[in-house]
Amino acid sequence: FALNKGWVLPVVPGHPQITVGGCLAFNVHGKSPEHSGYFASSVRELTLFHPDHGEIVCGTECETDLFELTLGGMGLTGFVTQVVLQLQPLAGTAVELRKIPVANLREAVTLMRELSSSTDALYSWNDLNLRGQSFGRGIVYAERFVDAGRGGSREFRSLSSEIGRWSKHGVFGSWRIKAIGRAYYLKEKIGPATHLLDPLTAAFPINGKEVYYRLYGRSGFREYQVLLPWEAWEGALSDIARSIEQTGAALPLGSLKIFGGSRRLLNFSGAGVCLALDSPADGSADMLFAALDELVVAVGGVVNLAKDSRISARTARRIFPTYDEFHDRLELFDPNRRFDSAVRRRLFDIE
């Protein structure tokens, strides 16, 4: 609707099976937070219903404390019944996607910082199963809006229903993952370096690629997403590589993004380097993620609570300096726990 009128919502996750309420509840990011910010930056006002308080209109100019608590508040402040969103003018009728091979994670981040001022979005795919100087070899994807004929969006079909067709056993064994990583890197490296996408296809790069999830089998996968401050990024590289090697975790996906902005409550936000990695849901993933938790605490990073169903209350309190502030403000607003959830019990009930 917006694209056909020359406007765009600047921050959306990578798959179209999303809701405004879900994006708001975790203050999600898109492909390039350094350029576009977070979903909260598009929210001007919202109406919240809570049985003890009635309907409350809050926003950038009214009830700002409650507004801040709700953005990234994991749905714990009440029912959001209405949202006012700020769209942006569409900067072009198409998106030019450029693929640039990189030798390792360090080179990927250096390149992304160099390209930041001349692109509209930056993200990467990285092979985290390699060792030594090749750790994180991959492809940086740089996008920018261009004018290429008629604007608007094409007819678009979400393929999210395809996710449900699981195979009994996954194909992501250790040796297969390494082979798939090499094959994908070569495919992207020797393929066309640049091509055009319509804006809707560019917005949702995971749509149509749901086979990736089915390859894990019925046991599924775990994702860890960490945001490391700039001053700690390079020093953490060797620790990340060592943790992966020691735990024997197999990682079909690694990906980088560059973040800007400041920290807020329990949001996944701030300035630095974001690294996401996927692993089959097994014991090695649990050991790796526990090791990464300790690294995050040591260097002052944060983890994405929207993508991690394992973080305990004690660990969250160690990771987020604003943990107690969020907890106290939520308890003050909702002391009777009218809004409860498995997330609230896991993250705030410290035994």
Secondary structure as the mmCIF struct_conf table of DSSP 4:
data_model
#
loop_
_struct_conf.conf_type_id
_struct_conf.id
_struct_conf.beg_label_comp_id
_struct_conf.beg_label_asym_id
_struct_conf.beg_label_seq_id
_struct_conf.end_label_comp_id
_struct_conf.end_label_asym_id
_struct_conf.end_label_seq_id
HELX_RH_3T_P HELX_RH_3T_P1 LEU A 3 LYS A 5
TURN_TY1_P TURN_TY1_P1 GLY A 6 GLY A 6
STRN STRN1 TRP A 7 VAL A 8
BEND BEND1 PRO A 10 PRO A 10
BEND BEND2 GLY A 14 PRO A 16
HELX_RH_AL_P HELX_RH_AL_P1 VAL A 20 ALA A 25
TURN_TY1_P TURN_TY1_P2 PHE A 26 ASN A 27
STRN STRN2 HIS A 29 HIS A 29
BEND BEND3 LYS A 31 LYS A 31
HELX_RH_AL_P HELX_RH_AL_P2 PRO A 33 SER A 36
STRN STRN3 TYR A 38 TYR A 38
HELX_RH_3T_P HELX_RH_3T_P2 PHE A 39 SER A 42
STRN STRN4 VAL A 43 HIS A 50
TURN_TY1_P TURN_TY1_P3 PRO A 51 HIS A 53
STRN STRN5 GLY A 54 GLY A 59
BEND BEND4 THR A 60 GLU A 63
HELX_RH_AL_P HELX_RH_AL_P3 THR A 64 THR A 70
TURN_TY1_P TURN_TY1_P4 LEU A 71 GLY A 72
BEND BEND5 GLY A 73 GLY A 73
TURN_TY1_P TURN_TY1_P5 MET A 74 GLY A 75
BEND BEND6 THR A 77 THR A 77
STRN STRN6 PHE A 79 LEU A 85
STRN STRN7 GLN A 88 PRO A 89
BEND BEND7 THR A 93 THR A 93
STRN STRN8 ALA A 94 VAL A 102
BEND BEND8 ALA A 103 ASN A 104
HELX_RH_AL_P HELX_RH_AL_P4 LEU A 105 LEU A 115
HELX_RH_3T_P HELX_RH_3T_P3 SER A 116 SER A 118
BEND BEND9 ASP A 120 ASP A 120
STRN STRN9 ALA A 121 ASP A 127
TURN_TY1_P TURN_TY1_P6 LEU A 128 ASN A 129
HELX_RH_3T_P HELX_RH_3T_P4 GLY A 132 SER A 134
TURN_TY1_P TURN_TY1_P7 PHE A 135 GLY A 136
STRN STRN10 ARG A 137 VAL A 146
BEND BEND10 GLY A 149 ARG A 150
BEND BEND11 GLY A 152 GLY A 152
HELX_RH_3T_P HELX_RH_3T_P5 SER A 160 GLY A 164
BEND BEND12 LYS A 168 LYS A 168
STRN STRN11 HIS A 169 HIS A 169
BEND BEND13 VAL A 171 VAL A 171
HELX_RH_AL_P HELX_RH_AL_P5 SER A 174 ILE A 190
BEND BEND14 GLY A 191 GLY A 191
BEND BEND15 ALA A 193 ALA A 193
STRN STRN12 THR A 194 LEU A 197
HELX_RH_AL_P HELX_RH_AL_P6 PRO A 199 ALA A 203
TURN_TY1_P TURN_TY1_P8 PRO A 205 GLY A 208
TURN_TY1_P TURN_TY1_P9 GLU A 210 GLU A 210
HELX_RH_AL_P HELX_RH_AL_P7 VAL A 211 ARG A 214
TURN_TY1_P TURN_TY1_P10 LEU A 215 TYR A 216
STRN STRN13 GLY A 217 GLY A 217
TURN_TY1_P TURN_TY1_P11 ARG A 218 SER A 219
STRN STRN14 PHE A 221 LEU A 228
HELX_RH_AL_P HELX_RH_AL_P8 TRP A 230 THR A 247
TURN_TY1_P TURN_TY1_P12 GLY A 248 GLY A 248
BEND BEND16 PRO A 252 PRO A 252
STRN STRN15 LEU A 253 PHE A 259
BEND BEND17 GLY A 261 GLY A 261
TURN_TY1_P TURN_TY1_P13 LEU A 265 LEU A 266
BEND BEND18 ASN A 267 PHE A 268
BEND BEND19 ALA A 271 ALA A 271
STRN STRN16 GLY A 272 PRO A 280
BEND BEND20 ALA A 281 ASP A 282
HELX_RH_AL_P HELX_RH_AL_P9 GLY A 283 VAL A 299
TURN_TY1_P TURN_TY1_P14 GLY A 300 GLY A 300
STRN STRN17 VAL A 302 VAL A 303
HELX_RH_3T_P HELX_RH_3T_P6 LEU A 305 LYS A 307
BEND BEND21 SER A 309 SER A 309
HELX_RH_AL_P HELX_RH_AL_P10 ALA A 313 ILE A 319
TURN_TY1_P TURN_TY1_P15 PRO A 321 THR A 322
HELX_RH_AL_P HELX_RH_AL_P11 TYR A 323 PHE A 333
TURN_TY1_P TURN_TY1_P16 PRO A 335 ASN A 336
BEND BEND22 ARG A 338 PHE A 339
HELX_RH_AL_P HELX_RH_AL_P12 ALA A 342 PHE A 348
#
